[in-house]
Structure formats: structure tokens, C-alpha cells
Amino acid sequence: MMKIQSSISVQSDPGKMDSNLSLAVCFGYVNQTNPHVQCPFKLAEMVLIILGLSSLSLLTVIGNVLVIVSIKVNKSLQTVNNYFLFSLACADLIIGVFSMNLYTIYIVIGFWPLGPVICDLWLALDYVASNASVMNLLIISFDRYFCVTKPLSYPVKRTTRMAGMMIAAAWILSFVLWAPAILFWQFFNGERTVPKGECYIQFFSNAAVTFGTAIAAFYLPVVIMSVLYWQISRASRSRVKRRDSHKTPGVSQEARTQATVLATEENRERKKSKEADGLQVQHICSSTIIGKTWK
């Protein structure tokens, strides 16, 4: 989350601004004892921002709720791959419910109105959920990679327990990477340097820490996913080439299909003939036994 500078300014001439409209637009967060405080956006701009971001948040919530409910209710969808999607949907749902809506308020009114404690909790939840979303995408990439490159050995290890351990590792790693630093950095540093009315991660003022967390949380997973999907594509093309190399050259697909059908029919007729011979032998044996018994 990028640092947002407070864009609230003070009018020198009270006559240049409708204080009642300003207070109404800012949803009552502006101090009524200072009617000359100006909001960062005009009314029309604020309506567009609120409608756009709220619609995006609503679509995010609805889409991920549908995914979660579908997997939870339909037992046929409760597969290893869908468990990864379930975890991904939970992370995105948290972002849609909390992160996006509070960020909309922050943008619209131009300052953070909920105090430092809620600010730190919001940032921790936002970054943990966002990083967990990236980690789940990384897990899905590894899962698909092993399914393609190890089609015989990997499915045996691809159990529900293994999926649960990988999902838990993704969430724990995301929590350890972000939550302690966001919540307790002010105590490590000895003071809180984030100004009142603003909300951003305090240790982002350190360039080295910012660069390191960006590499670990975003760029490294993206690079790994890109390499994995490139390997998946390469393995798939190689498999197609091997399959084509085993086919008879100069024979069309239609001819191969007809040959396969004829071979299947011949095998079926041969099987029926063997079954008929077996029944005939069984009948002869039964007749012989019965005849000897009557004698």
C-alpha cells in the first residue's frame, strides 16, 4: 500500500467554500468546529470513485463467496486442486471485504479517520491476505508443474493432507513475513513516525527493507511462477511431439481412426468366438457328466 499524503487544505476565505456541503461530502469526519476545511475531491469525483471502487469490491466479494460455497456444498468439487482455489478465494474475500472498502474511505476523505490501532490492524490484514493470495497462486503453479512432469509418482503423494500442509504453510509464511513487522515496528524503532491522519507501513521509510520485502513477497514468486509455467508448456509440447513420433508417417488421422475401429471390432469378434467355444466345451462336458450319471 503506497503512502497517501493528506490532501486536506484550509481555505483562507470562508466565503469561497460551502462549509455545509464540505461537511456532508466528507461524511462527518471533518471537524465541525473548523468549517473551512476542504475535502480532496469534488462531489461528482467522489461519487465516481465510490461507485467504481464499491462495485469492484462487490464483484470481488460475490465471486469469491460463490467459489467458497460451491466447494463447500458440492462434495464432487472437494478435490486437492480445488482446496488450493478455496484458500485463494478466502484470501481474496478478505481483501474485498476489508482492504478495498477501508482504502476507499481513505482515498475519498483524504486522511485516515480511524486511529493508529485500526490502521496497523488494517495494514497487517491487507498485506497478510495479499501475500497469502500470491503464495496460493505459487502453490497452484507447483501443483500443475508436478502433475505434468511427474504424472506417475506425484498423484500418489497428492493427498488432502499434503494440500492442507501446503495451504497452512502459505498462510503462516505470509503472517510471519508481514504481521509482526507492521504491528510492532514502532516498538522496535522506539517511536511511531507515521503522522496523525495518515496510514502506511512505518518500515517502508527504510529503502532496504522496502526492497527486500518487495522481492520476497512479489517479484520472487512471480519469477518462480513464470519459470514453472514455461516448464509446463515445454513439457506439454515435448509430450505431443513424442506422441506424434509414434504414429505411422503418411497416414491420415481418419485412416488411423478407421484402423483403430477395425482392430477393436476384430478383437471383439475374436473374444465372442472364444466365449462361444468355451460354452460349447462346457455344454459337452456337462452332457457327458449327466449321461454317465444316468447310466
N, C-alpha and C positions, 0 to 999 in steps of 0.2 A: 504494500500500500504506500503510495507516494505521499510525501508530506504536503499538506494543504495549508497554505498560508491564509490566515484570516483576512477576508476581504471586506470587513465592515469598516466603514469610514464615518466621520462625523461631519455633518453639514454646518457651515459657519452661519448660514442664513436660514432660520426656521421657515421662512416663507417659501423656500424653494422645494419643499417636500411636504407631502401629505402624511403627517405622522400616523393618523389612524389607519391609512392604507398600508403603511410600512409595518405597523404592528400586526395587522391582520395577515399580511403575507408571510411574515416570519413566525406565524403560528404561536404568538405569545411569548416567544423566547427572548425577545428584545426587552430590555428593562424599560418599563413604562415611565419611570422617573426621568428618562432621557429620551424624549420623543424625537430627537434629531438624528438618531442612529439610522443609517441607511442599509438596506439589505443588498446583497451582492448581485441579485438579478431582478429584472422587471417581472411583473406579474405574468405576462404571456410566456416569458422564458422559463419561469419556474413551473408553470403548468405543463409545458412541453417536456421539461426534464423529469418531472414527477411521473407523468404518463408513460414516458419512454422507459425509465428505469423500473417503474412498478410493473409494467407489462412484461418486461424481461424477467423480473423476479417471479411473477405469477407463472409464466411459462416454465421456468426452471423448477418451481415447486410442483406444479401439476405433472410435468413429465417424469420427474424422479419419484413422486408418490405412486404413479401408475406402475413404474418398474418395480418398486418395492412391494406393492400389494400383489402384483401379478406373480412374482416369485414366491411370495409368502403363501398365497392361496393355492396356486396350481402346483401340485406335487411333481408333475412331469417336468416342470421348469427348474426344479431344485437339483441342478447339476453343478459340477465343480466350476465350470466356466461362468455360469450364472451367479454363483456365490461371489465371484470377483465383481461382476456387474452390480450385484446387490450392495456390496461395500462401496463401490464407486458412486452409486446413486445416493447412499446415505451421506457421503461427504458433500456431494453437490447439493443435496437438500439443505444441509446446514448452511451452505453458502447462500442459497436462495432465500432462506427464511431470515437469517440474522445479518450476514455480511452485507448483502446488497441493499437491504432496507435501511440499516443504520448509516451506510455510506451515502445513500440518497439524502437522508436528513442532513448529514454533514455538508454535502455539496450545496444543498438548497439554501440553508440558512447561513452558510459561510463560516461557521465556527462549531466547536464541539460543546453541546449543552449539558452532557450527562455526567461530567466529572471524571477525574483521573482513574478511579477504580473501574468503572464501566468501560472506559476507554481501553485499559490494559486487558480486561477480560474479552472485550470485542476483538481486539487485535490478536490475542492468543487463539481464540476460537477460529478466527478467519484464517490465520496462517497455518494452524494445525490441519483444518479441514482442506484447505487448498493443497497443502503438501501431501496429505493423505490421498487426495484425488490423483495427483501426479504419481504417487507410489503405486496406487491400484492400476493405473494405466501401464506402469512398468511391469507389474506382476502379470497382467494380461499378455503383454508382449513376450515375456519369458515363457508363459504357458503355451502360447501359439508356436513359439520357436521350437520348444522341445517336442510338441506334438508332431511337427513337420520333420524335424531332423532325427528324432528318436521314436519312430512310430511303434516299435515293438516293446522297448523297455520302459518308456516313460508312462504309458497308460496304467501299468501295474502300480507305479508309485503315485499316480494322480488320484489321491483319495480325498474324502471330505476332511479328514483330519489334517492332511497336508495343506489343503486350501485354507482351513481355519488358522493354521500356524502362520502362513504367509500373510494373510489379512491382518492378523494381530500384530505381526512384525511391522507392517506398513504403518499402522496407526501408532504403535509405540515409538517407532523411529521419528515419526512426524511430531509427536508430542515432545519427545526429548530434545529434538532439534530446535523447537521454537518456544514452547510454553515457558520453561524456566527463565530463558533469557529475556523474554518480553515482560514477564511478571516481576522478576527480581533484579533486573539490571540496575534499577535506580538504587537498590541497596548495595549492589556490588560497587557502583560508581560513587556512592556516598550521598547523592542528591538526585532529585528529579529535574532534568533540564528542559523538559517539554513545557512550553509556555501554557498558561491557563487559556482555555478556549481552543486549543489545538490538540490533535490526537494523531500521533505517529510513533513508530518504534524508536526508542531513545538510542539504541546502539547503532542505528543507521547513520548517525552522525560520524561514526568511525568508518572510513573508507575501506579499510582492510576487512573488517567484519562484514560490511555490506557485500563486498566482492566475494568473500568466502561463502556466505550463506546463499548468495545467488547461484554460485557454481554448484554447491551441494544440493540445493533444493530444486533447481530448474534446469540449468544448462547440462549438467552431467546426465540426469535422467533422459533428457531429450536426445542427447547424443547416443546413449545406450539403446533407446527405442529405435532410433533411425538405423543403427547398425543391425539390430535384431531383425527388423522388417526387411532390410536389404538381404540379409542371410536367408530369410524365409522365401523371398522372391527368387533368390538364386537357387535354393534347394528345390523349389517347385519347378522351375524351368529345367533343371537337371533331371528331375524325375520324368518330366514329359519327354525329354529327349531320349532317355533310356527306354521308355515305353515305346516310342516311335521306332527306335532302332531294332526292336524285336519283331516288328511287323514285316511281312513279306513285301519286298520292294516291287513296284509296278502294279500292285493290286489295289483296286479302289476300295473305299470304305464299304460301298454297297456289296461288292463281291465278298469281302471279308465277312460281312454280316450274314449273307446268304450261306456261306460256307459254315459259319458257326451254327446257324439254324439247322442245316442239313446234318451236321455232325451230332447235334443234340437229338434230332429225330431218330437217327440211326442208333444212337445209344439207348434211346427209349424203347425202340423196337427190339433191340438185342436183349434188353432187360426183360421185356414182356415174354420173349421166346424162352429165355431161361426159366422164368417163373412157370410157364406152361409145361415145359419139360419136367420141372420139379413136381408139379401137381400130378402129371401123368405117372411118374415113377411112384409117387406116394399112393396113387389110386391102385396101381398094380400091386404094390406091396400090401396094401390093406386088403385087396381082394384075395391075395394068396393066403394071408393070415387067416381071414374069415373062412376060406374054403377048407383049410387044414383043420380049423376048429370044428367045423360041422362034420368032417369025416371022423 
